[in-house]
Amino acid sequence: MNDTDRQILAAEIGGLIRDAREALGLSVATLADRLDVSRQWLTRVEGGETIPNVRRLVEIAAALEVETAKILPDRSPCMT
């Protein structure tokens, strides 16, 4: 995966996480507390600056009360 693909993937994942959080009416601070992470880290994830590892993605989905697939893009940009 090249840098451009990684940036696109990070932005897509971050946007899906943000959308799910907002659909629940949660603030960044509330979700960060549920996950025991900093608000800054979660903001970087939602902003597409970093991609959480698989374990953390599963934890985020659980905290958002959604299937993990709901916070992942339908397909990776490198698979186009």
JOURMO-V660168 format. One record per residue. N is the residue number from 1. RES is the residue in three letters. PSI is psi in degrees with one decimal (NA if undefined). Layout:
N&RES&PSI  N&RES&PSI
This chain:
1&MET&126.7  2&ASN&173.8  3&ASP&-38.3  4&THR&-45.0  5&ASP&-41.2  6&ARG&-41.1  7&GLN&-41.9  8&ILE&-46.4  9&LEU&-45.0  10&ALA&-43.0  11&ALA&-40.6  12&GLU&-46.4  13&ILE&-46.4  14&GLY&-41.9  15&GLY&-39.4  16&LEU&-38.8  17&ILE&-47.0  18&ARG&-44.9  19&ASP&-43.4  20&ALA&-39.8  21&ARG&-46.8  22&GLU&-34.8  23&ALA&-30.1  24&LEU&-9.3  25&GLY&25.0  26&LEU&145.6  27&SER&164.1  28&VAL&-43.1  29&ALA&-42.2  30&THR&-46.3  31&LEU&-41.2  32&ALA&-41.4  33&ASP&-42.1  34&ARG&-33.8  35&LEU&-8.6  36&ASP&46.9  37&VAL&168.0  38&SER&153.0  39&ARG&-35.2  40&GLN&-43.2  41&TRP&-46.8  42&LEU&-38.3  43&THR&-39.7  44&ARG&-38.3  45&VAL&-51.2  46&GLU&-29.2  47&GLY&-0.3  48&GLY&20.5  49&GLU&-21.7  50&THR&153.6  51&ILE&123.3  52&PRO&152.8  53&ASN&172.0  54&VAL&-44.4  55&ARG&-44.7  56&ARG&-36.1  57&LEU&-40.7  58&VAL&-42.0  59&GLU&-41.3  60&ILE&-46.8  61&ALA&-43.9  62&ALA&-42.8  63&ALA&-28.6  64&LEU&0.0  65&GLU&39.9  66&VAL&162.1  67&GLU&146.7  68&THR&-36.0  69&ALA&-24.9  70&LYS&-18.7  71&ILE&16.4  72&LEU&142.0  73&PRO&156.7  74&ASP&-34.0  75&ARG&151.9  76&SER&141.8  77&PRO&-24.6  78&CYS&-6.1  79&MET&8.0  80&THR&NA
